[in-house]
């Protein structure tokens, strides 16, 4: 594996003025063959998947197959994979022993008693194992989505030397919506039923017009992140910039 010495300050300053496709083009060249992306195949996932497929349809797409997805998500996944010609979609699953330990301790519905532990076993650990095989991974998170995400940088370096790229950091939900419309990309079938952010079925609810777009995730709990964007420590000196002012956002009516 190549050791990358990158000037994150300079690169991030430049990325703030580039389109997501231009940032991704840089990353696919810089980390050639050593970059993967994660996708939840949710309502906005078509944006990053489409952009990536135009650059390299062989890019590894990591999907956290928790076993708790809506059937509609799995069907949507298959339809986008076919449409974009993606050839390297990898399902990541919990390690069987960790899953049986979880269920022995918390029962058959661990998401009710201990959602953090459930996410750790089904999402964080499988992703942590998988990204060790790459120099960089890319995700579609946006600064507007949660308080934590407000302060992400487009390119970050974590302990252990892995880089994380968030090319859609400056996208708004309206940008994502228009991108899908402009490119004729079908929306997740549950979107029109009020699901703006979709994860596992036990932890996802539809929302009302005007609600925060992620308020249907772990509804009624303080939990806002599954952990895959927060479990890794930034490399010393790679701390986030001060909170960035969110751009105006007008989400489509639901
Ligand atoms: S989102 Fe819910 S069901 Fe899915 S892994 Fe996390 S706690 Fe478990």
Boltz pocket constraint, residues with backbone or C-beta under 6 A from the ligand:
constraints:
  - pocket:
      binder: B
      contacts: [[A, 66], [A, 68], [A, 110], [A, 111], [A, 114], [A, 115], [A, 116], [A, 118], [A, 119], [A, 120], [A, 122], [A, 123], [A, 199], [A, 200], [A, 201], [A, 202], [A, 203], [A, 226]]
      max_distance: 6.0
